[in-house]
Amino acid sequence: MIQEPPWNFIRHTVSATNPEGEAVVGPPIHPDWMVIFRCPKGKDDRPRVMTYVNKRLAAMRPAFRTDLADHRDILVLTLWGEDNTPLHYINVYSDQNSTAINWLCDNVEHLPQLQCMAGDFNCHSSVWDP
């Protein structure tokens, strides 16, 4: 689970309107890993969370659960365990305005029981960071 993932130029692809081609941008990819992220809805909407799942876990049918959270800063992943038991994981990036934390507080009643929640919560305190 990665927060503030890299989102870079990958290559140019053919274009019907641009003789130089259109830029393809996105996350780093690797043949052994599935990359899961919410597709940007605009130029300034790149995802701030991303999750990589090793392809050896493909039998667990990884599912990106936008039905539970369709948010650029929250990614819900479900893996299916033994007896088809759903295992839910959440990756969170909360900005300086606590956007994701506020969303989670407002929607906690609609989220399933979690196996793990990980992230960059940007919750600073002198108690743990003097």
C-alpha positions as CSV (number, residue, x, y, z in Angstrom):
1,M,0.0,0.0,0.0
2,I,1.5,3.3,-1.1
3,Q,0.5,6.8,-0.4
4,E,1.5,9.8,-2.6
5,P,2.6,7.3,-5.3
6,P,4.8,8.4,-8.3
7,W,2.7,9.3,-11.3
8,N,5.0,10.0,-14.3
9,F,5.4,10.1,-18.0
10,I,5.7,6.5,-19.4
11,R,5.8,7.0,-23.2
12,H,4.0,8.6,-26.2
13,T,1.2,6.8,-28.0
14,V,-0.3,7.4,-31.4
15,S,-2.7,10.3,-31.7
16,A,-5.3,11.4,-34.3
17,T,-4.7,15.0,-33.3
18,N,-1.1,15.4,-32.2
19,P,1.7,14.4,-34.6
20,E,4.0,13.9,-31.7
21,G,1.6,11.5,-30.0
22,E,-0.3,11.7,-26.7
23,A,1.6,11.3,-23.5
24,V,0.8,8.2,-21.5
25,V,1.2,8.8,-17.7
26,G,0.7,6.5,-14.8
27,P,2.3,4.5,-12.0
28,P,5.3,2.2,-12.2
29,I,4.3,-1.3,-13.2
30,H,5.9,-4.7,-12.9
31,P,4.9,-7.9,-14.6
32,D,4.6,-9.8,-11.2
33,W,2.3,-7.2,-9.6
34,M,-1.2,-5.9,-10.2
35,V,-1.4,-2.2,-9.6
36,I,-4.7,-0.9,-8.3
37,F,-5.7,2.7,-8.3
38,R,-8.6,5.0,-9.0
39,C,-8.4,6.4,-12.5
40,P,-8.0,10.2,-12.5
41,K,-11.1,12.1,-13.4
42,G,-9.1,15.1,-14.6
43,K,-5.6,16.4,-15.1
44,D,-5.3,17.5,-11.4
45,D,-7.0,14.4,-10.0
46,R,-4.1,11.9,-9.9
47,P,-4.5,9.2,-7.2
48,R,-2.9,9.7,-3.8
49,V,-3.2,6.0,-2.9
50,M,-2.2,3.0,-4.8
51,T,-2.0,-0.7,-3.9
52,Y,0.1,-3.4,-5.5
53,V,-1.0,-7.0,-5.2
54,N,1.4,-9.8,-6.1
55,K,0.0,-11.9,-8.9
56,R,0.5,-15.1,-6.8
57,L,-2.6,-13.9,-4.9
58,A,-4.7,-13.8,-8.1
59,A,-6.7,-16.9,-6.8
60,M,-7.9,-14.6,-4.0
61,R,-9.7,-12.5,-6.7
62,P,-8.5,-9.0,-5.7
63,A,-11.3,-6.5,-6.0
64,F,-11.0,-2.7,-6.0
65,R,-14.2,-1.7,-4.1
66,T,-15.3,1.7,-5.5
67,D,-18.8,0.7,-4.4
68,L,-17.5,1.2,-0.8
69,A,-15.3,4.2,-1.4
70,D,-14.8,6.1,-4.6
71,H,-12.3,8.6,-3.4
72,R,-8.8,9.6,-4.7
73,D,-7.4,9.3,-1.1
74,I,-9.0,6.0,0.0
75,L,-8.7,2.6,-1.7
76,V,-10.7,-0.4,-0.4
77,L,-9.3,-3.7,-1.6
78,T,-11.1,-7.0,-1.0
79,L,-9.4,-10.4,-1.2
80,W,-11.5,-13.6,-0.9
81,G,-10.2,-16.1,1.6
82,E,-11.1,-19.6,2.5
83,D,-14.8,-20.4,2.3
84,N,-15.2,-17.3,0.1
85,T,-14.7,-15.1,3.2
86,P,-14.1,-11.4,2.2
87,L,-11.0,-9.8,3.6
88,H,-11.1,-6.0,3.4
89,Y,-8.0,-3.7,3.4
90,I,-8.0,0.1,3.3
91,N,-5.2,2.3,2.1
92,V,-5.5,6.0,3.2
93,Y,-3.8,9.2,2.4
94,S,-5.1,12.2,4.5
95,D,-4.0,15.6,3.4
96,Q,-3.4,18.7,5.6
97,N,-7.2,19.3,5.6
98,S,-7.9,15.7,7.0
99,T,-10.1,15.1,3.9
100,A,-9.8,11.3,4.1
101,I,-10.1,11.1,7.9
102,N,-13.3,13.2,7.7
103,W,-14.7,11.0,4.9
104,L,-13.9,7.9,7.0
105,C,-15.6,9.4,10.1
106,D,-18.7,10.3,8.0
107,N,-18.9,6.9,6.3
108,V,-17.7,4.4,9.0
109,E,-21.2,2.9,9.4
110,H,-21.1,1.9,5.7
111,L,-17.7,0.2,5.7
112,P,-17.2,-3.5,6.4
113,Q,-15.0,-5.0,9.1
114,L,-11.4,-4.5,8.1
115,Q,-8.4,-6.8,8.2
116,C,-6.0,-3.8,8.0
117,M,-6.1,0.0,7.6
118,A,-2.8,1.5,6.5
119,G,-1.8,4.9,5.4
120,D,-0.3,8.3,5.8
121,F,-2.7,10.1,8.1
122,N,-0.7,13.3,8.5
123,C,-1.7,13.3,12.2
124,H,1.1,15.1,13.8
125,S,1.6,15.3,17.6
126,S,4.4,16.2,20.0
127,V,3.5,13.0,21.9
128,W,5.1,10.7,19.2
129,D,7.1,13.3,17.2
130,P,8.7,15.7,19.7
